[in-house]
Amino acid sequence: MTLGGCRKPDLGGAGDGRFGVVGARDVRVLLVDGERDCRIRIDSRFTVRTRSGETRLSGGPVGWTTLAAGGRGVMLGDKSLGSGPVEIVPERSGSIRLAGRDSGGWSADGRYPGILRVGVPDSRGLQVINVVDIETYVACVLPGELFPDFQREAYRAQAVAARTYVLFQMARKASSEYDVDSSQRSQVYPGLPSGASADRAREAVQHTRGIVATWAAPGGERIFCTYYSSCCGGTTQAVTNWRDDSELIPPLNGGVRCDCQSAAGGKRFFWGPVRLSAADIAAKLPSQAAKVGRVDAIEIIDRTPVGRAKTLRLTGSDGRSVTMMSETFRLAVGSMKIRSTHFTVRRDRDGFVFTDGRGFGHASGLCQWGMEAMARRGFDAGSILKHYYPGMHLTRVY
């Protein structure tokens, strides 16, 4: 099935915070939260305005300077912009570069479209939100999520998944300060891309503009949270195996067989052994450590049908124990170390060794390396999406 000729049924429930499709408002992407400062560069003339439209400052361009939370509110260099929130609006052709703190230095900068909304909410430190239109947002996400040499149909499938995901979050978080953040907790959003990946992303966004994934809910056609991960390890899993706050619907029921290993190769498909000390675990899981003390044992209580660890029991030296979902444990101790919940674990001196690792990510919904394997075999984006989200429909919503 191709992406052309998508139907547009009566979606209903728009903005209901669950499955409704949001209107044309822009996406709010959290870039900085709680830091005392970041570095900013504005490559064109710009205006700083309040949410009500009052102009606080205009000028530009501005070379690298500090954007900070200070005693006088938001500070741009030595200029106070007030308590905020304020919006930094470049000229139509301009963009803004931003770099945050990284291990004592400054991270590589990203170039961001749209406007920056800056404030110091509840004295938490600086908060910077990028407000950008949906299609530009999706075009920025694709190079952050996929390799430049991924197939055209893989980029197109990812565009539909990314667009649906953010629309779902926008409906659910309409009353929040932001919709998504820029990290793997939401979707990787590095700002404006360049090079071959940017060209492929633009083509995919143009080809799929306004198309989302939906399913036939009891009350009518609805979008859903199009979860995806890097490498499912051979079979996808039900979303309820790792999220106890999710509804189990047909597109996210798991059990989809996947040939991700053929595209990912052994080094990306398999992982381990990885060793974590008891001190490492206590530092990453302070609330659990407070309940059990020093973690002396980690036991896999139950596994999913394909062998993933579903629930863990952490036991302290005095016999007290807590249980937690395996995915919660993985994200807390480091998702780049424990790359999936498909593992075995054993005690080792003052720590634990995780072995027999397979896959990368939560393995629900779309598998990116499996998607690439299908695209290499000639499957189009629509077929790829229907494979990983069984029972889904392609729906054009604008």
N, C-alpha and C positions, 0 to 999 in steps of 0.2 A: 504494500500500500504506500502510495506517495503522499506527500503533504498537501498536494493540490486538492481542491474541491472539498474542503472541510465543511461540515455542516455547522450551523449555528442554532442549536435548540434554545428554548426558553430556559435560561439557567436559573432564574429565580433566586431568592435569598441573597441578593447582592449586598455585600458588606455585613453579613451576619456573623462574622468573626470565625466561621467554621469552614464552609465550602464556597462562600459567595465570591464572585469576581468583583474586584475593586474598580472604581472608575478610573479616570485618566490622571489621577494625582501622581506626583513624582515619588521615587523611592528615596527613603532616608537611610543612608548607610553610615553606621558608626565607625569612625576612623580612630579617634583618640578618646579615651575615657579614664579620668582620674589622674592623669599625669600633670605635673606642675607646668610643663611647657613642651613645645615642639618647635621645629623650624619650618618657616614658610617662605615661599618665593612667589611673587605674582608677576607674570610675564606680560601683562597688558595694563591699561588703565582700569581702575576698579572703583566701586562705591561700597562703602560700609553703611548698612541701613538697619534700623530696628525692624522687628516683625510688623510693626504698624506702618512702615514705609518711611519713617523719618531718617534723613541722611545724617550720619555721624562723621563721616570722613570720605574724601574722594581724592584721587591722585593716581600715582603709579607711572610706570612699573616700579616694583620694589624688589631689590636683591635679597639674598638670604638674610632673614632676621628672625627674631624670636616671637612666637605667639605664646602667651603665658597667662596663667591665672595669678593675678597680683592683688595687692591691697586695694587697688582702684578698679577691680573687676578684670575684664579681659584687656590684656595689654598687647598691642602690636608694636614691637620695638619699644620705644619710650612713649608711645601715644596710648592713652586710655580710651577704650571703646565703650566703657560703661559696664554695668553688671551683666548685661546680656539677657537673653540671647540676642546676638546680632548676626547679620548675614553679610558675608563678603562676596560681592557680585562682580566678577570680571566682565570686561566687554565681551560681546557675543563670540568673537573669535579667540578670546583668551582662555587661559586655564591657570590652575594654581598647583604649585608643587608643595609637597609636604613631606617631612622626614621626622620620625619619632626617635626616642631614646632606645638604644640597643646595646646592652652590656657596657654601659658607661660612655659610649660614643653615640653617633647618629646613624640611623638605619639608612639604607638606600632610599632615595626619595621616589615617590609616585607622583604622577601628573594627573590631576583630577578635573573632570568636566563639571558643568553646572555651577552650583554655589556651595559655599561652606557656611554652615550654621554653627556659631561658636558661643559657648556659655560656660558658666561655672555653677552648675546646679547643686544645691544643697551642700555647698562647700566641699564637694568631692574632688575638686581639682578640675582641670580643663576637660571640656567635652567638645569634640569637633565632629560634626555630622555633614556628610556630603549629600546634597539634595540634587538628584539627577533623574532624567526621564527614563522610563523602563527599558526602552530598546537600547539606549546608550549603556545603561547598566549591564544588560545581558551581553553586549558586545565587549565590555570590559571583563566580565566574569569568564568568558570562554578561554582566553589565553591563560588565565590564572588556574583553570581547572584541567586543561588539556595540553598535551605536547604539540609543538608546531607542526610535526609531521603526521599527526592523526588525519585520517581520511575525511573528505568533505562531508560524507553522510554522518560520520560520527559527530562532527561539529554541529550539523543541523539537528541531530537528535538531542545533543547536549543543550542547544539553544532552547528547544521546547521545554526540556526538563528544568532548566534554570529560570526561564520565564514563569513557568507554573509555580515553581517553588517560591519565588519572591512575591507573586500575586497572592498566594496562600498566606504567607507571612504578613503581607500588608493588610489583608482582611482581619487576621487574628490580632494584629498589634496596632490597629487604627488609633487607639487612644494612648499609645506609648510614645516615648520621645523619638524612637527610631524603629525601623522595621527589621533590619538585619545588620550584622557587623561585617567587617571586611576579611574575617579569618575563616578557617575550616569549620568553625562552630556554625557558620551559616553557609556562605559560598565565598571562595577566595576571590577577592576584589582588589587587584593591584593598581587600579586606575587605568588611564588610557594606554592601550597596548601599541606596539610598533612592530614592523617587520612582517614576515610571512604569516604568523599567527593572527596578527591584526587583520590582514586581508581576508583570511579564511573566516575569522569571526564576523566581519562585516557582511560577507556573503551569506553566512548561515543566518544571521539576524534578519537580513533583507528577505531571504527566501521563506522564512518561517514567521514573519511579522504577524503578531496578534494571535498566533496559534498556541493553544495550551492543551494539556492532558486533562481529561475529565472521566468520570465514571457514572454509571446509572444508579445514583442513590435512590432510596425509597421515595424521597420528595422531588426527584427530578435530577437532571444532569448537574454534576458539581465538580469543581476542581478539587484536587487533593494534594497533600504534601509529597511532592515527587522526590523522595529521598534517593540518593545515589552515593556510591562509594567507589574507590579506586579499583579494587580487585576483590571479588566476592569469594575467591578460593575454590570455585567450582560449582557452587550452588548458592542461590540467594536465600535469605532467611526472612521469616515473618517479622514485621516491625515490632510486634508485641514481645519478641524475645529480648529486646534491649531497651524498649521504651514502655513503661507501664502506664503512660498517660496518652497513648495513641489508640485510635480505633482500628480494629482489624478489618480492612476492606479488601475485596478481591485483588486490586492491583498491587497491594502490599502484603499479600499472604505468603510470599516466598516460595521456595521449592523449585525455582527456575534453574534448570541445568545450564551451565555456562562454560564456554571454551576460552576463558580469559588467559589460561596458562600459555596457550599457543602464541598470543600476542605479547603478553607481559614477560615471558621468559622466567627461568628459575629464580633469578635474583630478586625479582619483584613478587613472584608468586609465593616463595617460601621465605621464612625469616627465623631467626634464632640461631643458637641459644642467646637469651638475654638474662642478665643477672641484676636483681634489685636487692639492696641491703634492707634489713629491717628498719634502719634509720631513714633510708630513702622513702620507704612506704609510709612511715609515721609522719614524715614531713609533708608528704603529698596528701595524706588522709588524716588531718588533725582531729576531726570530730570522731572518726572511728578509733583512732589511737587513744583518744581521751576515754573512750568506753572500755577498751580492752587492755590498754597499756602497750607494752612491747609486743608486736605481732610475732607469734611463735609458730603459727601454722596457717597455711592457706589451703582450703579444700574446695574442690569443685563439687557442688551439691548436685547439680543436674546439668545435662547437656541437651542441646537441640537435636532434632533427628539427623542432622548432618555432622554432628560431633562438636559443635561450638560450645564452649562453656557458657551457660546461661546465668547461673547464680553461684556466688562464692561465699564461703564462710571463713572469716578471719578470726582466729582464736589467739588470745593472749596467754602469757606464761602462767597466769593464775586461773586459767580455765574459762574466763569470760569470753564471749564471742558475739560477733555481729554478722549479719548477712547483707549482701548487696549484689546488685546486678553486675555481671562481669563487664559489661560495656562501661558502666559508671566507674568501675575500678580502672579500666584501661585508660579512659580519658583523664582520670585524675593523676595517675602515675606517669603518663606521657604516651600519647598515641603514636609518636614516632619511634618509641622504644617497643612497646607492646602493640604491634601493628594491627592486630585483630584479636577476637576472642576465640579463635581456633588455635588452642594451645594445650599443652600439659604443663604442670608446675610441680616442682619438688623442692624440698628444703636443702640448703647448702650452706654450711657453716653459719654465718650470722645473717644469711639472706635467703633468697629464693631464685631458682633458675626456671625460666620459661622456655620450653622447647617445643619442637614439632609445629612451629608456627606456619600458618598458611593464610594468604590473602592480606588485604590492607583495607581497613575500614569496617563499617558495621554490616555491610553485605545485604542491605535491604534495597529493593528497587533496582535502578539501573546500575550495572557494573561497567565502569568506564573502559577497562581493558577488554572486557567481553564485547562491549559495543564496538571497539576498534577491530576486534577479530571478526565480527559480523560484517562490518563495513568493508574490510579487506576481501571478504568472500562475495561482495557484491550486493549485500542487503541495503535497502534504502532506509532513511531515517524513520519513516512510519513503521516499517516492519521491525526495526530494532526496538522502538519504544513499545510496541505491542507485545514483543517477546518478554521484555523485562517488567512491564506493568500489565499483566494479563487482565483482559476485560476493559481496558481503557479505550477512550475514543479521542480522536483529534478534533478539537473544536476551535473555530475562529471566533474570538471574542471582541475584536476590533479590527 
